[in-house]
Amino acid sequence: MARSPMGFHMRRAVTPADGAPAGLSDEARKRIRKKAQSKARRHDAIGHLGPEAVVAFVDGELDCKSTHRVRVHLVHCPECRREVHTQRGASEWVRHCDEDADIHIPQDLFHKLTSIATTPQPEPAPADEDAPYTGERDFLDKVEMVFRAIKHNQRG
């Protein structure tokens, strides 16, 4: 036994690598491990990655926090890992394509894209006259966010 700074005796339990308390049977350890994995899957904060998130992750366009969250998600989600792997393959293939490849842009699309730079842009409308009212949508977004938070807390 060890002494705490306050003079109390502290008993140290040897905790194995799986995080379960010492002295448990293998069956109990398996149940604890399974429960922790299940809870981790249920409380995944970002859900499945959308196509835009996969592309942004593969291209290195996410900030540090988002990149970390995606990496944590990929550890637990084989479906998203496959999507990232597929996107990396496609990205690598596009990078290695050169001008001699058999990929050509249709001429009408090429002309539309080049005309964008020369087409004059319309003047922006005055903000107070023609702007759509978005207050109701903002309110509904907030209500939905509160509802999800309550639902999330009830699960935990």
C-alpha positions in Angstrom: 0.0 0.0 0.0 1.1 3.5 -0.7 0.5 6.7 1.2 -1.3 9.6 -0.3 0.0 13.2 0.3 -2.8 13.5 2.9 -1.5 10.5 4.9 -4.2 8.0 3.8 -3.4 4.5 2.7 -4.1 4.0 -1.0 -4.6 0.5 -2.5 -3.3 0.2 -6.0 -5.1 -2.2 -8.2 -3.1 -3.5 -11.2 -5.1 -2.6 -14.3 -4.4 -4.7 -17.3 -3.9 -3.1 -20.8 -7.6 -3.5 -21.7 -8.6 -1.0 -18.9 -10.6 -3.5 -16.9 -10.0 -3.7 -13.1 -7.7 -6.4 -11.9 -9.1 -9.7 -10.7 -11.9 -10.0 -13.3 -12.6 -13.2 -15.3 -11.9 -13.3 -19.0 -15.7 -13.3 -19.7 -16.2 -10.2 -17.6 -13.3 -8.5 -19.4 -14.9 -9.3 -22.8 -18.3 -7.9 -21.7 -16.6 -4.7 -20.4 -14.6 -4.3 -23.7 -17.7 -5.0 -25.8 -19.8 -2.5 -23.8 -17.1 0.2 -24.2 -16.9 -0.4 -28.0 -20.6 -0.3 -28.3 -20.8 3.0 -26.3 -18.0 4.5 -28.4 -19.9 3.6 -31.6 -23.2 5.1 -30.2 -21.6 8.3 -29.1 -19.7 9.0 -32.3 -19.9 12.7 -32.6 -19.7 13.1 -36.4 -21.7 10.1 -37.8 -20.7 8.9 -41.2 -18.6 11.1 -43.4 -20.3 12.8 -46.3 -18.7 12.9 -49.7 -17.5 16.5 -49.2 -15.8 15.5 -45.9 -14.1 12.5 -47.5 -12.7 14.7 -50.3 -11.6 17.4 -47.9 -9.9 14.9 -45.6 -8.1 13.2 -48.5 -7.0 16.5 -50.0 -5.8 17.8 -46.6 -8.2 20.7 -46.5 -9.6 20.2 -43.0 -8.4 22.0 -39.9 -6.5 20.1 -37.2 -9.6 19.5 -35.0 -11.7 18.2 -37.9 -8.9 16.0 -39.1 -8.5 14.5 -35.7 -12.2 13.8 -35.5 -12.2 12.2 -38.9 -9.2 10.0 -38.0 -10.9 8.9 -34.7 -14.1 8.1 -36.7 -12.1 6.1 -39.3 -10.7 3.9 -36.6 -14.2 2.7 -35.7 -16.0 2.8 -39.1 -14.9 0.4 -41.9 -17.5 1.9 -44.3 -15.9 5.3 -44.1 -12.4 3.8 -44.3 -13.4 2.2 -47.6 -14.7 5.5 -48.9 -11.5 7.3 -47.9 -9.4 4.5 -49.6 -11.5 4.8 -52.8 -11.2 8.6 -52.8 -7.4 8.3 -52.3 -7.2 6.0 -55.3 -9.2 8.3 -57.4 -7.2 11.3 -56.3 -4.0 9.5 -57.0 -5.2 8.5 -60.5 -6.2 12.1 -61.3 -2.8 13.4 -60.2 -1.0 11.0 -62.5 -3.1 11.8 -65.6 -1.3 13.9 -68.1 -2.3 15.8 -71.2 -1.8 12.8 -73.4 -4.4 10.7 -71.6 -7.7 9.8 -73.3 -9.6 12.2 -71.0 -10.9 15.2 -72.9 -13.4 17.9 -71.9 -16.4 18.4 -74.3 -16.0 21.5 -76.3 -19.3 23.0 -75.3 -18.4 22.6 -71.6 -15.0 24.1 -72.3 -16.6 27.2 -74.0 -19.1 27.6 -71.1 -16.3 27.5 -68.5 -14.1 30.0 -70.4 -17.0 32.4 -70.9 -17.6 32.6 -67.2 -14.6 34.9 -66.9 -15.8 37.2 -69.6 -19.5 37.3 -68.6 -20.4 40.4 -66.6 -21.8 39.6 -63.2 -25.1 41.1 -62.2 -25.1 43.8 -59.5 -26.0 42.6 -56.1 -29.5 43.5 -55.0 -29.9 45.8 -52.0 -29.8 43.7 -48.8 -32.9 45.2 -47.2 -35.3 45.0 -50.1 -35.0 41.6 -51.8 -33.2 39.5 -49.2 -35.3 36.5 -48.3 -36.5 36.2 -44.7 -34.4 33.6 -43.0 -35.4 34.1 -39.4 -37.9 31.3 -39.4 -35.3 28.8 -40.8 -32.7 30.0 -38.3 -35.2 29.4 -35.5 -36.1 25.9 -36.7 -32.4 25.1 -36.9 -32.0 26.1 -33.3 -35.0 24.1 -32.2 -33.6 21.1 -34.1 -30.2 21.5 -32.4 -31.8 21.7 -28.9 -34.0 18.6 -29.7 -30.9 16.6 -30.8 -29.0 17.7 -27.7 -31.9 16.5 -25.4 -32.1 13.2 -27.3 -28.3 12.7 -27.1 -28.4 13.4 -23.3 -31.2 10.9 -22.8 -29.2 8.1 -24.5 -26.1 8.8 -22.3 
